[in-house]
Every structure is written in C-alpha cells, then in structure tokens.
Amino acid sequence: MDNNFLKVKDYLLELDYNITYENEEDGIFMVENEETGINNLVLVVADPLLIVEQFVFEVKEGSDPDVYKKLMQKSRDIVHGAFVLDESGTRVLFRNTHELQNLDLNELEATINSLTLLLGEYSKELIKFSGIH
C-alpha cells in the first residue's frame, strides 16, 4: 500500500490540493482547495481501489421524496462519479472509485474536476434539496 499511498499523495500535491489530514496506516487523505471550492474531500487508498468521496448535504426529515429521483437523474449526467447515500440513507455524497494499479494524474484530476463542475453547476438545486434557505 505504501507505494500507492505515496503515489496518490504526489498526485494531490501536484494538483495543488492542501492535505489537511493524512493517515498512511488507514490510507486516508482529506484535502481542500479554496480556488476550486473543494473542502474536506476524502480519499481512501484501499488497495486495489482508490475511493474518492465528498459529503454534499444531508436530506432533512420530511423532505420531498422526489429529491432522490432528481439526484439519480443528475447522476446520469455526471461524467466521473455519482451521487450516493451513506449507510444512514440521509447523507448524500459524491463518490468515485479508481483502480490503483492504473491510476494516473489525469484520471484523478478528472474526478475532482467533475466534482467541482457538479458543485458549481448544480449548487442551487443542492441547496434547495438540503433545506437550507
């Protein structure tokens, strides 16, 4: 795992992401980049995969169930990654996975760019879904 952990770390630094937390033993990074609006993006090196997750919002109790349908429809438009729910069924995340063996800088950058684009283009809807006014 050490080589993959270091490879991911090197890519993150090359992409100018600030590593706010790292734990090599658990294979976890948390990164941010103020320019791109990425905050608390979690990357998990879980050989043979790299898991990339970003918490987006929590579905409030009593929310319109149509939120889930709209999120699934939007997931179809996302080039890299998709909306997913955590185990509780209330936390919406952006998630993508990569094979570490074939991971390159462009592939990781494409995933993060996809998230950045999604958050920028779909922000009004996400705010509405989250119940924040």
N, C-alpha and C positions, 0 to 999 in steps of 0.2 A: 504494500500500500504506500510505502514511503515515496517511491518514485512518482506515483500518480498524485499523491498529495502535493508534492513539490511542483509537479507539472501544472496542476490547477492553480496553485499559488502564484507561480510565474506568470501564467496567463492573466490572472486577475490584476497583478501589478502592472503588466504590460498594457492592459486596458484602462489603467489609471483608476482602479477601484480601491478605495480605502478599506483595508481589512480591519474591521472593528473588533472582531473576535475570531480566534482560531484555536482549535484543539486537534492536534495531529493524532492523538490516540483514538479519538472518536471520529476523526476525518471530517470535522465541521469547520466551515468558514461562515462568517457573517460579514457582509460588505455593504458599502454605501458609495454613492457618487452624487454629490449635490447637483452637478450640472445636468445629469440625466434624470434626476428625481428618484433614483433608486435608494431605498432606505431599508436596512435590515433584511436584505436578500440573503437567504440561507442556501449554502451549497454543501452537500454531503457527499464525501468520497466514500462510497460503499462498494468496493470492488466486487463485481466488474462494472458498476454503474456510477455515474455522477448524477445526483439528484439536485435540481435547482428549484427552490420554492420561495415564493413571495406571498406573505399574508396580504390580502386585498381588503376584505371587510368581513364583519360578522353580520349574518342575517338576523335581524331582530325578531323576537317572538311576535307573532301576529302579522308578519309581512305577507304580502301578496304571494301566493304560491307560484304565480306566473314568473317571478324572479328567476326561479330555477330553469324554466323553459327558455327564457331570454338569455341566460348565461350559457346554456348548452348551444343555443343557436349562434351566439357570438364565438364560442369555442371553435366552431367550424371555420370561422374567418381567420383565426389566429394561425400565423404561418408556422411558428415554432412554439410548442407548449399548448396548454389548455387550462381552462378553469376546472378546479376540482374542489371537493368538500373534504374536510378532515373527518376524523372518526366521529366527532360530535354531530356532524351534519349541519353545523351552523357557521363554521368558519370557511370562507371562500378563499382559496389560494390559487395562484398561478403556479403551474408545475410543468417541468420538462425533465426528461432523463436522457442521458447520453451513455454510450459505451465508452468506457475509459480507454480501452485499447486503441480506439480510432480517433479519440478526441483531439481536435486541433484548435488553434486560437480562433479561427474564423467561425467554427461551429459554436463555441461558447459565446462569442461576440454576437452571433445571430440570435441566439436565445435571449440574451439580455436586451438586445435591440428590439426584439419582438415584444418583450415585456414593456419596455419604455414607450414604444409606439402605442401599445394597447392602453396603457395608463393615460397617455396623452389624448388619444382619440376617443376613448370611451369613458372619460372621467366623469362627465355629467351623469351618465347612466349609473355608474358605480356609486356615486354619492347618493343618488336617488334610492338605489337598492339598499344602501346601508342605513337609510333612515335619518341621515344627517341632513339638517336643513340649513 
